[in-house]
Amino acid sequence: MTSPIRTERHGDVLVIVSDNPPVNALGAAVRAGLDAGIKEAAGDASIAAVVIRCDGRTFFAGADITEFGKPMRGPGLGEVIDTIEACGKPVVAAIHGTALGGGCEVALGCHYRIAVPSAKLGTPEVKLGLLPGAGGTQRLPRLAGVALALEMTATGNPISAKKAQEAGLVDRLAGEDSLEADALAFAKEVAGHRPIPRASERTVAADREAVEAFRKANARKFRGFDAPAANIACVEKASSGATFAEGIAFEREQFTKLMGGTQSAAQRHLFFAERQAAKVDDIPEGTQLRPIKRVGVIGAGTMGGGISMNFLQAGIPVTIVETAQEALDRGTGTIRKNYEASAAKGRFQPEQVEAMMGALTPTLSLDDLKECDLIIEAVYENMDVKKELFTKLDAIAKPGAILASNTSYLNIDEMAAVTSRPGDVIGTHFFSPANVMKLLEVVRGAQTAPDVLATVMALAKPIGKVAVVSGVCPGFIGNRMLSQRQQAANAMLMQGADPEQIDRVLVEFGMPMGPFQMGDLAGVDIGWHRDPNRIESIRDALAARGRWGQKTKKGWYDYDDKRNPTPSPEVKEIIEDFRSRSNLQRRTFTDEEILAATLYPMVNEGAKILDEGMAQRASDIDVVWIYGYGWPVYRGGPMFWANTVGLDKVVAGLDANDVPVAPMLRRKAEAGEKF
Ligand code: 3HC
């Protein structure tokens, strides 16, 4: 097998080039090649300096994640970086694209760094439940200072080449198109400079206050995660007066612990799950996509507005339709307000806000959608209303336009059936707030054309979404499983659990909120029959008393002006009333029982969804729950989590609660298999 690393001689500079598509991951062959390249330079008296650069779209984007958990082959990355740093001839890293993780660490091991202005440097290991384990936690603070090292390692967010230059991580910016030549010139210039600057030989001043302030400021964000604290501890170690060798030993110990833990396994699972989800098994790669140059959105409410914002941000003009001027003005006003608030936080320049607003065409006429390539309806969830709309769209939309519904549970096939072009109809289920939540559930109708599905899947990335394909079934993947959780929570209420206990247990598990808090946020009145005299459930009783959730300052909880919840005596009374009229046995629930009762039925439903072919793979279900509902990333989604619990234990829990177990789940549990 040919090595992905080659060397080129340019006078007295040896250029070590990596060509390991797609992202120059630092797999065994790359590491061995780098090691050999440096040794070649060291052993050749005619070489005075070295450049390390990459072909293709990016500098090394990190260790090869596919090698994790397998036996190490060849030299470890830490060793290779030490070899680079120890080289007696100056080594220059020439950076383009993204120098991430191990890639960033290679750059830090080099003696000089030159980058194109568009390059980014980052240590995203924390997002995989890890830390920069090839010396990065010790070299980074030595070069960039404690504050930036904390920020980069514990959040995993990359920084621009310009910021890296200001921080001393990058020595020089190259021309955007002349990296190779500029790096060579730089190497020639520094070839004779002595002493050679080595990050490991630097010291870093202790900054206890910065470490403590950072810990405190991010406590909420890092809640439940192991890796951020380990990253912080390593950076702290680097600035504690410990030697570089002591720091490396500490880093190794922490890295090994994280790598062997469930959290990192879960986060690495998500990395691949998310990329896998984009692939539709029966659609060949390279399927011709339909061009999407203008999008139409029907409905300027919360959903329609949020959906529009995604496209405007991606530079795709939007025509937004409402039925009344007032609603249209309110909707476009909200979009502007949201963008201006983001601009105030520095996310956009004011002129970007104007450009996005300029690309928004508000109208009261559906006829104005005739130029749109994709039309998404986000109107009231009522099949008759939707059918009427699709009939009209069929008459208005140009041939080849994609007609999409944002429904969260209605049947796409019924909508498609009223059109003369069912192949062009698809579901695009966004999650609220639609400009924030990363999930896009793409609902494939019975007749949805392959190129329509492929087009919508491909569109997800530019609008910042992660798309998952679902078949047509009530509630699709996410809400179908959610309703199982809700039913279980309601059943426990009747038997003696309090809303606040159930919510607390799920929040402690890592969900952003529990089922009753979620009900208050979404609106207790959503889907309510609106007959105050028809009280068939606790929820009916709450809705009838105007307890509609946060918007009326009372729902399952009472709310103060700052939306802080407190348990409500009125709700307790209502629940007691229902309990006293049922003949259910009153009991108490442990936290563990609550978790099992609410989450196992979700896993069970997930198994049915898989068995019916409504989801392509178990990992797609995990992606839905992580990006659509805030399932804790470090637990890897419900199906991954079920594997860690043990499917036999899940089945036993369902049996104990008299929940009919999905045949696929029972089969897998009995065979000792996993999802
Ligand atoms: N290892 C193995 N495969 C990788 C990889 C990596 N580090 N990074 C990306 N890939 C694969 C992806 O799985 C994908 O494969 P597929 O085409 O078969 O699905 C392919 O490369 C392309 O990736 P993307 O679709 O993500 O391409 P983008 O252009 O959108 O993004 C990127 C490129 C920004 C580099 C993004 O891939 C990324 O963020 N990669 C991961 C970076 C990372 O986490 N690095 C740290 C690794 S851990 C580490 O270095 C430990 C060390 O400290 C010891």
Boltz pocket constraint, residues with backbone or C-beta under 6 A from the ligand:
constraints:
  - pocket:
      binder: B
      contacts: [[A, 22], [A, 23], [A, 25], [A, 58], [A, 61], [A, 62], [A, 63], [A, 64], [A, 65], [A, 66], [A, 77], [A, 98], [A, 100], [A, 101], [A, 102], [A, 103], [A, 105], [A, 124], [A, 125], [A, 128], [A, 130], [A, 131], [A, 132], [A, 133], [A, 134], [A, 136], [A, 271], [A, 272], [A, 275], [A, 276]]
      max_distance: 6.0
